[in-house]
Amino acid sequence: MDRKIRVLVAKPGLDGHDRGAKFIARALRNAGMEVIYTGIRQSPESIVETAIQEDVDVIGLSLLSGAHNILFPKVVTLLKEKNAGDIIVMGGGVIPVEDISYLKEKGIQAVFTPGTKIGEIVDFINEKVEKRNK
Amino acid sequence: MTFPDKIVDGDIRSIARGISIVESGGIESDNLLNELYNRNCSYIIGVTGPPGAGKSSLINLLIDEFKHHFRKIAILAVDPSSPFTGGALLGDRIRMQQHAMSESVFIRSMASRGHIGGISGATKDAIKIVSAAGYDLVIVETVGVGQSEIDIVKLSDTTVLILVPGYGDEIQVMKSGIMEIGEVFVVNKSDKSGSEKLATTVKWLLKENYRNKSYLPPVILSSVTNNTGIEDIVKAVLNHKNYIEKNGIDRDKIQERIKDDINILLERKINEFIQHHLKYPENIEKWVNLVISKKSTPYEIIREIKDNMILDIREDI
């Protein structure tokens, strides 16, 4: 048995700044994970559908436009509606510190802002996925 | 409802899980495939060609056209795994994301996981999962291939080979092994210069050399940018489908695939059996040391362990 960790990296909403998302995608690949990258301007609905079809363990959402308080929780809600609430959701991008606790309350399990060391994100995923698949 | 029943019922989450299970292999995968065997009723199209030829973008457009002819379409898109980290960046899906919400389309990205023939070891099993779930068309997109990755032929009923201008002269085309595998040839990026010339060269080569005398593959010019040639590709695929069904080639292909499945399972069993009796891999270090200290050679070791193994097996029986 060789179960690989699968991660969906997606950018919801309208901003086109994908450097961060691409950096994360590559870094997670280099950490041995299988990363599905969907590109920019995805709706929460299509992100959730993609996550289910791709059977991912984790969804990484990246947003720099300021709509995170709406779009990140929307993804979590839709996952629950689709009976896929077990998929881990994390977020990143330009997120004001004062919003982080709200997002966590809404089910986003971690928020990584600029300057985060990539090892921290890799450790977070490894740890969470191990717990989830137990 | 049991898990295999949920797959047959078309439950998306179960289908997706099922593919992960066959990708991971092991006894769980064997049991699932055993339950779902002989349910395949899909037509399988393989799409292959060099990296950047436009395979994903073409498939994206082909989906809309194929929807007129098939009820449910599954796409299995294979991208390479890193040989160093085992990770993979699966990006074929970006070009097809407009179909993410379509209820009749299922898209799954697969990493090649060390398999070198252009697909992953589990691709043929993933086909069985989506096939059991009622997808009557399965499109398999290979990793970008070069000159000899032709595993896709065994899996597919129709293989579509996508070429683009700018990959060298006609000698490159002539020597390339992938030239022998297509049943529909597409010269994509026909808006670029050199595409007409490439199409002419390919047509000429096929006429002279194609292995099958009763079927000559068409060569179709297409452009994703200008949205041209898409209908022609679909027509050519359906034409070939017609041809293989009329001539019973579809049944031959199914026989070959079953043979392949049995061979792979048999090989695995034989390997496990022999490894058990050889105490492999526990012994490999010992053997390497015998060779390093010049006490033996790999040839002598093999001769000796073969004899010992036969004795061991006799005792066992």
Interface residues (C-beta under 8 A of the other chain):
Chain A: M1 D2 R3 K4 R6 A25 R26 L28 R29 N30 A31 G32 M33 E34 V35 I36 Y37 T38 G39 Q42 S43 E45 S46 E49 T50 I52 Q53 E54 D55 K82 N83 A84
Chain B: I12 R13 A16 R17 I19 S20 E23 S24 G25 G26 E28 S81 S82 T85 G86 G87 A88 L89 L90 G91 R93 I94 Q97 A100 M101 F106 I107 R108 S109 A111 R113
